[in-house]
């Protein structure tokens, strides 16, 4: 194949990844492999068609295996810090909360329903620990007073 046909294939694959589908960064590596084979042919290698396709396949697979996970994590983010949720963090309760009763609390910019899961009352302005998240409810227990 001519060098320019590999460049067209590469451009189509890169464009498809960026504008058409969310292929999770597979077409990017196929596109780069096609461009690399096009550059090799432009340099005058004069490879047989079967060698070009083999080179294309090997480069595409090598790029995917080597770089996909790193690139995908960098572009999409891994959500670090959200794996365990807010359990274990401390909050300040605005209104007194009896054991087993519910209330409202603004936490991380969102209003949550809170439940006092402890055995003691949490007074207004006192700190409590989030022990669990149950759906849209934060289960709290009062911090032990020493």
C-alpha positions as CSV (number, residue, x, y, z in Angstrom):
1,X,0.0,0.0,0.0
2,X,1.1,3.5,-0.6
3,X,2.3,5.6,2.3
4,X,-0.6,8.1,2.0
5,X,-3.2,5.3,2.3
6,X,-1.7,4.4,5.7
7,X,-1.9,8.1,6.7
8,X,-5.5,8.2,5.7
9,X,-6.3,5.0,7.7
10,X,-4.5,6.5,10.7
11,X,-6.4,9.8,10.4
12,X,-9.7,8.0,10.1
13,X,-9.0,5.9,13.2
14,X,-7.9,8.9,15.2
15,X,-10.9,10.9,14.1
16,X,-13.3,8.1,14.9
17,X,-11.9,7.8,18.4
18,X,-12.1,11.5,19.1
19,X,-15.3,12.4,17.4
20,X,-17.5,9.4,16.7
21,X,-17.3,6.7,19.3
22,X,-16.2,6.2,22.8
23,X,-14.0,3.2,22.1
24,X,-12.0,3.5,25.3
25,X,-8.7,4.4,23.6
26,X,-8.4,1.4,21.3
27,X,-8.7,3.2,17.9
28,X,-6.0,5.7,18.9
29,X,-3.4,3.0,19.0
30,X,-4.6,1.5,15.7
31,X,-4.4,5.0,14.2
32,X,-0.9,5.6,15.5
33,X,0.2,2.2,14.2
34,X,-1.1,3.1,10.7
35,X,0.7,6.5,10.8
36,X,3.9,4.8,11.8
37,X,3.7,2.3,9.0
38,X,2.9,5.3,6.6
39,X,6.0,7.1,7.8
40,X,8.1,3.9,7.3
41,X,6.8,3.7,3.7
42,X,7.3,7.4,3.1
43,X,11.0,6.9,4.2
44,X,11.3,4.5,1.3
45,X,11.3,1.1,2.9
46,X,9.4,-0.5,0.1
47,X,8.0,-3.3,2.2
48,X,5.8,-6.0,0.8
49,X,2.1,-5.6,1.6
50,X,2.0,-8.6,3.9
51,X,5.0,-7.1,5.8
52,X,3.2,-3.8,6.1
53,X,0.1,-5.4,7.6
54,X,2.2,-7.5,9.9
55,X,4.2,-4.4,11.1
56,X,0.9,-2.6,11.5
57,X,-0.6,-5.3,13.7
58,X,2.5,-5.7,15.8
59,X,2.8,-2.0,16.4
60,X,-0.9,-1.6,17.3
61,X,-0.9,-4.4,19.8
62,X,2.4,-3.3,21.3
63,X,1.1,0.3,21.8
64,X,-2.1,-1.0,23.3
65,X,-0.4,-3.3,25.7
66,X,2.2,-0.8,26.7
67,X,0.3,2.5,27.0
68,X,-3.5,2.0,27.0
69,X,-4.0,1.6,30.8
70,X,-1.8,4.6,31.6
71,X,-3.4,6.8,29.0
72,X,-6.9,5.8,29.9
73,X,-6.3,6.4,33.6
74,X,-4.7,9.8,32.9
75,X,-7.5,10.9,30.5
76,X,-10.5,9.5,32.4
77,X,-9.2,9.7,35.9
78,X,-9.3,7.0,38.4
79,X,-11.5,8.6,41.0
80,X,-8.8,8.5,43.7
81,X,-10.1,9.2,47.2
82,X,-13.7,8.0,46.5
83,X,-13.2,4.3,46.7
84,X,-14.2,4.1,50.4
85,X,-16.6,7.0,50.4
86,X,-16.9,9.4,53.4
87,X,-17.0,6.7,56.1
88,X,-14.6,7.6,58.9
89,X,-14.7,11.3,58.3
90,X,-15.9,13.8,61.0
91,X,-18.7,16.3,60.6
92,X,-20.2,18.9,62.8
93,X,-23.9,18.4,63.4
94,X,-25.9,21.6,63.3
95,X,-29.0,20.5,65.2
96,X,-29.2,18.1,68.2
97,X,-29.9,14.5,67.1
98,X,-31.3,11.8,69.4
99,X,-30.3,8.2,69.0
100,X,-32.2,6.6,66.1
101,X,-33.5,10.0,64.8
102,X,-32.8,11.6,61.5
103,X,-31.9,15.1,60.5
104,X,-30.3,17.1,57.6
105,X,-26.6,18.1,57.2
106,X,-24.7,19.8,54.4
107,X,-21.6,17.7,53.6
108,X,-19.3,18.3,50.7
109,X,-21.7,20.8,49.2
110,X,-24.7,18.5,49.3
111,X,-27.6,18.1,51.7
112,X,-27.7,14.7,53.2
113,X,-30.1,12.9,55.5
114,X,-28.2,11.9,58.7
115,X,-29.1,9.2,61.2
116,X,-27.8,9.0,64.7
117,X,-26.7,5.3,64.8
118,X,-25.0,5.7,68.2
119,X,-26.4,5.2,71.7
120,X,-25.9,8.8,72.8
121,X,-27.4,12.1,71.8
122,X,-25.3,14.3,69.4
123,X,-25.7,17.9,70.5
124,X,-26.0,20.9,68.2
125,X,-22.5,22.0,67.2
126,X,-20.9,18.7,68.3
127,X,-18.7,16.6,66.0
128,X,-19.7,13.1,64.9
129,X,-18.1,10.4,62.9
130,X,-19.6,9.0,59.7
131,X,-19.7,5.2,60.3
132,X,-21.5,4.2,57.1
133,X,-23.4,5.4,54.0
134,X,-26.7,3.7,53.4
135,X,-28.1,4.9,50.1
136,X,-28.5,8.6,50.6
137,X,-28.2,8.5,54.3
138,X,-25.1,9.1,56.4
139,X,-25.0,7.0,59.6
140,X,-23.3,8.9,62.4
141,X,-22.1,8.2,65.9
142,X,-21.0,10.8,68.4
143,X,-17.3,11.2,69.0
144,X,-16.3,9.8,72.4
145,X,-15.7,12.5,74.9
146,X,-12.5,12.1,76.9
